[in-house]
Amino acid sequence: MEYRINRRTGDRISVIGLGSSSISQAGETEGIETLKMALDSGINYFDLAAGDAECFEYYGKAFKDIRDKVIYQIHFGANYVTGTYGWTTNLEKIKSSIAWQLVKLKTDYIDYGFIHCIDEESDLDSYIKNGVLDYIKELKEQGIVKHIGISSHTPDLVHKALDTGLIDMVMFSINPAYDYKKGEYANGSGEERMRLYRRCEAEGVGISVMKAFSGGQLLDEKTSPFGKPLTKIQCIQYALDKPGVLTVLPGIRNKEDLKEILKFNSATDKEKDYSIISVFTPIEASGKCVYCNHCKLCPVGLDIGLINKYYDLSRAGDNLAKDHYKNLEKTAADCIGCGHYNSRCPFKVNQVSRMQEIKKYFGNI
């Protein structure tokens, strides 16, 4: 398992996490076994925006004695009073729901307390007006909430939350369909969405990814907006290649689903290759590097994806990106202009010109 560090918190987070939307379907015995199997396989990050109330007991029983080994992402606004998922911005209902979740999880603290499901301006206003944000801040002062996050499908609202300086983690929907303006939650243009990812990277705010498969639509030729299916492995790699992303949170129903997701760890570069999406690239997105490294291998050993990423991040205000660039074994200054990666780039990026641009920007170092 690969791990990435949330620079705001220092947490070491597995690149594959788990969503809890469907785990209740396993039943208690297999549900607990599945969660333990996930941890034994290196998964340490779990999202608790669950589909049903049942699974909270599974987590409590599975991890009560090893609570320090797992990281919980818990949502202030997810309500289970009916036994299934509901949404509320009412402060008293949220207090009651959080107290219930802590009891069921057999824990006395929350790793990441999330302002939940902020998709409209009015949602964020309600959380603030009703005192929910102040409540989360109070719990943080008490040490019950360690870090604050936000879940949303809307880039503008995430930016507004980031402006407060309070946010340490963002849960956001990332997949090729949404980034290419296809699907129910395809909010913002591709460039607007990428701007958000870069801001998170620049400010050290981690991104946990929901809906990496677009609710399963991308996996089926009949429902894929591209007319062709992608695999789960391709979708996971696509999300992990985006700036700021620390972990992808696929929902699972049982051990068999978990085993399928874990295949990512042993997948080949060919299996992770999602360059097929280049044939669907919108005109406005064509010619822009997405850091996919499908242009490998450079004859002189340049890591084209990283060079491009550090350039874009530096321009977006990431002060660390320049140092990362300088520490590369080879930089854009080493480009010999052979055009090898131009011919291999599925997204039609003129990398020869791009390397000259990057060389000029950073200086000949």
Residue, then its C-alpha position, 0 to 999 in steps of 0.5 A: m500500500e502506498y501512503r501520502i502525507n497530509r501536510r496540514t496534519g501530518d497524517r500518513i494516509s493510504v491511497i486506497g481508503l474505504g467508503s461506507s455507503s454499502i458495507s451494511q449489506a454484508g451483515e455484521t459478521e462479514g462486515i467486521e471481517t471485511l473491515k479487519m481485512a482492509l486494515d490488514s491490507g494497509i487501508n487506514y482511512f475510512d469515510l463514515a458517510a454511511g448508507d445505513a446506521e448498521c455499519f457503525e457497530y461494525y466499525g466499533k467492534a472491528f477497531k475498538d481495540i486498535r483505534d489509533k491505527v485507523i483514521y475516521q472521516i465523520h460528517f456533521g450533517a449525516n443523520y441516522v435517526t431513521g436507520t438510514y442516511g439523512w441530511t440535516t443542518n439543524l444543530e441539535k439534530i447534528k449534536s445528537s447524531i454525532a453523540w450516537q456515532l461516537v458511542k457506536l464507533k466506541t471512540d471518544y474522538i474524531d480524526y476529521g470532522f466534516i461540514h457535510c454535503i455543501d453543494e449550494e451557497s445556502d447550505l454553507d450559510s445554514y451551517i454557519k447561521n445554525g452554529v454548526l461550524d462553531y460547534i465543530k470548532e468547539l469540539k476541536e478546541q476540546g480535542i474531540v475533533k482533531h481536524i476540520g474538513i468539508s465535503s462538496h461537489t462544487p468548486d466555488l464553495v470549497h474555495k469559500a471554505l478554504d478562505t477561512g483557513l480552517i479546512d485541513m481536508v476536502m472530500f470532492s468528487i473526481n473522475p473523468a466524467y465530472d472533469y469533462k463536464k459530464g454527469e450530475y455532479a460535473n460542477g465547474s469547468g475542467e480548468e476550474r476544477m483543476r484550479l481547486y486541486r492545485r490550490c489544495e496541493a499548494e496549501g497542503v490541504g488533502i483531498s479524499v475522493m468520492k464518486a471515483f467511478s461516477g456512481g458506477q456509470l463509468l464502469d458500464e458501456k451502456t451508462s458511461p458518458f463516453g460510450k466506453p467503459l473504464t475499469k476501477i483501476q483506471c478510475i482510481q489512478y486518474a484520481l490519484d494523478k490529480p494534485g492534492v489527492l491523498t486517497v480514493l474512497p470506493g464504496i464496498r459491500n463485502k470482502e469480494d468487493l474489497k479484494e477487487i479494489l485491492k487489485f490496484n496495488s498490484a496492477t501494471d502500468k498498462e492496467k492503470d493506463y487511462s489514456i483512452i479518455s483522450v479521445f473524449t477530451p473537450i476542445e478547451a481541455s486539449g493540449k493541457c498536461v494532466y500528469c498521466n505519464h503516458c509519454k514515458l519513457c523519455p530518452v534522457g530520463l525526464d519525469i515529464g509528469l512531475i516537471n509539468k505538475y511542479y510548474d503548474l503548482s508553482r504558478a498556482g502559489d505552491n511555495l514548495a513546488k520550486d524546491h521539489y522541481k530543483n530536487l529532480e534528478k533532471t529538469a526541463a533544462d535537460c530536454i533535448g527537444c527530440g519530440h518523443y513525448n509529443s508523439r506519445c501524449p494522448f492529450k496532444v500537449n506540445q511538450v517540447s515547447r512546454m519544456q522550454e517554457i518551464k526551463k525559462y520559468f525556473g531558470n537554467i538550474 
